[in-house]
């Protein structure tokens, strides 16, 4: 395995405090524990989670490469740094340095990172001031562990090496599903004594209930979309190969061959990345079985008119938020038997699990539930109960708050192996 300092020679490893000599004093009386929550371009989706943490008494800051206005409206300071999701070594080095400057400016007690690249950046950053405790939430292992392509296979050793470095230096790891926790433990990428299982970032049940109470009559939206009395299958996701878009297109054709009254709605953005994505978009535009309606702001209204939710992802998700929203809407779910997805969907209880990349199995599961409406409705009720009982924003934020309070105590400052 190549050494990390030879792979990225211009980035120095973080100077972390040891248990014997803390670089950062614990918050004293009268001062709130300061959190810096680091994410990417969709970090604004975590604003309810960050707001909930503030409600637990923490001083919350955010660092991300997304619009500042939503954070400003929520009263959360946003510190901008730029990066892209594609392979960009020079851009990544700039992002690491920028994040180090942000940590110096904010002076957090705890840095909490989400998403693949931000998790790697926090493992590499070297602040000039006091060094905070590091918490990385592994919300899926990303394209590196999901794709079988040459690029992903080449990057996997680098990704694993950086994660091992973070583990050696005392970073706490929060996992959203048991499969990722096992993968990291087996690969030496996390210390089992500093590993925690917290299922997702939670969903604001009360806010969604209020929003759903004010939704227009679904019949109006059905009329606007020309759906009539058709049975509706909905998918909300990015259009890309690893999200299973090709599998959905093929399965929809199989379903409509025997049930022509079924309509498929595909909601979400298209990422113009490469030839595969452009070819997939062309297939979507030509499809007679699936109607792509792009990204929408009225997703709750669309869920309300649907009969079934489908997510045919091939991605190693952490815990897909869209499945939580679909379950809370009372929809039965058909998704793939992948880490994260099976943390939400209990096969035969609140939905069905199928192998990824199998259009025939996906089509059969869709037809099975569409042809058994009473069973499907019962599954929808069980899914909504699961989210309300175990996966709500209040429940998840309370678990993170408990973890942060423990880390803020000097006696439990993670010991660090010197570089």
N, C-alpha and C positions, 0 to 999 in steps of 0.2 A: 504494500500500500504506500503510495507516495506521501511524503510528509507535507502537512498543510502549509508550513512556512515556505516551502519551495513552490507550491502551487500558487500562492498569493503573497509574494515576497514583500510587497510594499505596504501590507496591512499588518500591523502588530497585534498580537493577542491582547485581550482585555487584561487590565491589571485589577484582579479581584482581591477583595479583602480575605484574610484568613480568620479563622475563629479566634486566634490568639491576638490579632491586631486589626481591629476593624478600621477600614478606610472611611466608613460612613457611620456616624453615631445614630443610635436609634432615636426616633422622634421623641422629644421631651414633652413634659406636661404642657398642654395648651397648643401644641402644634400637631396638625393632622398629618397622617402618613401621606406622602406625595407619590402618586402613581403616574408613570408615563406609559401609556398604552400605544404600542407601535403596530401599525397595519399597512395596508396597501390602498389600492384605488377604490375599493368598496368598503372602506373603514367606516363610512357614514352609516352603514347598516347596523353598526354596533353602538350607535349613539344611545339608544334606550338602555343597553347594558352598561355603558359608561355612566349614564345618568343614575342608574340604580346603584352603582358603586359609590357615586357621590352621596347618595342618600344613606349609605352605610357609614358616612363620616370621612371618606377619603377625599383628598384634594386631587382631582383627576385632570391630567393633560393628555392630549393625543398627538401622535406624529404619524403622518400619512401623506400620500400624494393624491389628494382628492380635494374637491371644492370646500372652501372654508365656511360658506354661509350656513349650512346645516349645523355645524359645530357652534358657530357664533350664536345662532338662535337658541341652542341648548345650553349656552353658558359654559362651554367647554373650550379652553384654549387649544388651538390647533397649530402645530409646528410642522411646516411643510418640508419634505425632502423628496427628491425625484428618483424614480427608477422605472424600469419596464419589466414585464413578465418574461420577455424573451432573453436569450443568452446575450449578455452585454458586459463583458468583464470590466471594461473601463468605466462604464456607467455604474456598475456594482461597486467598484472602488470609491467612486465619488459619493455614492449613497452611504457607504460605510463611514466615510469621513464626515458627511453632513449629519448623520445620525449621532456621531460622537460629539459634534458641536452642539446639537440639540440637547443631549444629555448633560453636557457641561452647563448650558444655559438654564435648564430647568432644575437641575439638582434633585432628581427624584430619589426616593428611598427604594422604590421597586420599579424595575422596567419589565413590563408585560408585553410580549410580542405575540402576534398571530400571523398566520400565513407563511408560505414556504420561504420566500426571500427575506422578509423581515426577521424570521427566526434565525436565518443564517447570518444576517447582518449583526444582530445583537450578540451573536457568539464571537464576532470578529472585532467589534468596535472597541476602541481604547479611549475612554474619556480622560481628560487632563485633570479633572477634579476628583472628588470622591466617587467611588465605584458602588453602584447600587446592587441590590439583590436582583438576580435575573430569573424571570419566569417565562417559559416559552410554551405556548399552547400549540400542540400538534393537531391542527384541524385538517387532518388528511396528510398524505405524504406527497401529494402533488403529481405533476406530470412525470417527474423523475422516476417514481416507483409505479406509475400507472401505464406508461407507454413502453412498448417493446422496441421502439425505434432506436437507431444507432446513436442519435444525439443523447437520448435519455440514458442509454446503457453506458455511454462514456461519462456522463455527468454523475451517475450514481455513486461511484467511489468518492468523488469530491464532496458530494452532499453528505454521505455517511461519515466522512472524515471530520467535517465541520461539526456535525451533530455529536460525534464522539468527543471532540474538543470541548464543546459546551458542557457535556456530561462530566468530563474530567475537572472542569473548572467550577463545578458546584451549581450549575443552573438547575432550577427546578423544572420538571416537565409535567405539563397537564395534558392528558389524552382525552379525546372525545369518544373513543371506542376501544374495546378490549383488544381488537386485532392489531391496531397500531401500537398499543402499549406492549404487546408481546413481540412485535417486530423490532421495536427499538431495544427492548431488553435483550433479545437474542443477538442483536447486532452490536451490543455494547454502546448504543447511542443514548442510553439513559441509565441512571442509577436507580435501581428499584426502591431504594430508601428515600429518594427524592422525586418519585413518580406518583401522580395523582390522577384519578379518573373522574372527570366532570363532564357529563354528556351535553356538549354544545354550549352556546352562548345564551340560550334561553329565548323565549318568544314572549312578547308583551301581550298576554292573554287579555287583560282588561282593555288595552288600547284597541286591539283587533275586535273585541266584542262591541266596543262603542262604534267603531267604523262600520261593522257589519249591520248594526242596528239602523244606520242611516243610509244603507245602500238602496238604490232604486230597484224597482221591480225587475227581476231577472228577465221577464218576458220582453221588456223593452230592449235590453241588450241583445237578446236572442233575435229579435226582429232586425236590429241594426246589422247584425252579423249574418243575417239570412239563414239562421239555423232552424227556424220553424219548430217542429216538435221532435227533431232528431235527438237521438242519444249522443251525448257529447263526452269525448275523451280529451283531456287537456294535459299538456306538458309545458312546464315553465323552466327554461334552461338556456344557456348559451348554445348557439348552433356551432358545433364542432365535433370532430370524430369521436373523441374520448367521452363526450357527453351522450353518446349513443344515438345521435341524430339519424345516422344511416340505418340503424336497427329499427328505429321508430318508423321511418318511411317504408321499409319493407314489411314490417308487421301490419301497418295500417292498410296496405294493399291486400294483405291476406284477410284481414278482418272485413274489409268492405266487399270482398268477393262473396262472402256468405251473409253479411249483414250490411246491405247498402244504405241503411238508414243511419248508420253511425258516422258522426263527423269528428275529425281530429283537429284540434287547435294547438298550434305550436307558438308559444309566447317567449320572446327573449331576443337578445341582440345577436348579430352575426359579427364574428371577429375575422377581419380580412387579413389573415396571417400568411397563408401560403396556398399552393396549388390544391392541396387536399380540401382546405376550407372553401376555396372558390368553387371547386367541383361539387362539394356538398351543398353549397348554397344554390347552385344551378339545379340540382336535383330537387331541392325544396320548392323552388319557384315553378318547376315543371310538374310537381306532384299533383295528382288529382285526388289523392286520398287525404293529404295533410294540408291544412291551410296555415301558412305562417303569417302572423299578424304583427310581428316585430315586438320591440320592448313596449310595455304598457304601464301606465300609472294606476290602472283600475284592476289589478290582479285579483283583489278580493271579490269584485263583482264577477269576474270571469270564473273564479272558483265556485261562486254561488250558483252559476247556471250549469255547471258540469255534473256528470254522473260518475266519473271515474278519473283519478289522477294517475299518470304514468311517468316514471323517470327511469329510462333505460341506460343509465350511466355506466361507463366502464372505468370511471375515475375512482381512485381511492379517496373518497370523501371523508371528512372528519365526522360530521353529523349534519347532513344537508338541511339548511333552514327551510328550503322550499317544501320538504316533506313535513316539517312541523306545521307550516301554514296550511298545507293540504289536509293534514290530519285534523287540525283544529277546525277547519271548515266542514268537517264531518264527511269527508270523501274517503271511500275505500281506495287503496293504493296498490298499484302493481309496479314493482321496481326490481332492480337486480340484486342478486345475492352477493353484495360487496360490503366491505367494512363501512360503517357509517349508516348505510341504508338499512342493514339488518339490525342496527341499534334502535331504529325507529319502527320498522315494520316487523311484526311478529307473524310469521307465515301462518296463514289460516285463521289468524285472530283479527288483525286490523288491515290485512291485505295479503298479497301473494308475492313471493320472491321467485325470480327466474334467473337462470344463468345469463351472464352478459353475452352480447354478440349472438343471440339466438332468436331471430325474428319469429320462427315458428312457435317457440315456447312463449314468447311475449304475446303473440296473437292469441294463442290458446288461453292464456290467463285472462286477457282482456275479455274475450268472449265468455269465459266461465263466469265472471262477475257480472257482466252486462246481462247475461241470461238468467241470473239469480238475484233480482233486485232486492228482495227482502234480506238475503244473506249479505249482500253488498252494503245495505244500509246499516245492518247490525255491525259490520266491520267498521264503518264510518263512525258510529257512536263509540266503539271501543278505542279507536284512534284518538278521537277528541278527548276522551277521558284520560288516556295515557299522557297526552301533552299537558293537560291541566294539572294532573297529579304529580308528574315527575320532571317535566321539561319546561316549565314556565320560567319566565325571566326572574321572578322573585326567588324561586328555588335555586336557580343557577347562580345568580348574583350573591346570594347568601353563602353558597359554598366557596366562591372565590373570595369573598370578604373574610371568611374564617381562615382561609389559607394565608391571605395577606397579613392578617393580624398575627398569625403565628410567625411568619417570616420577619415581621417588624420587631420581634423580641430578640435582643442581642444573644440570648443563650442558644438560639436555634439558627444563628447565621451559618450558612453552609460552609464547611471547611473546603479549602481549595488547594489542589495540588499545584505547586509552582511550575511555571512553564520551563 
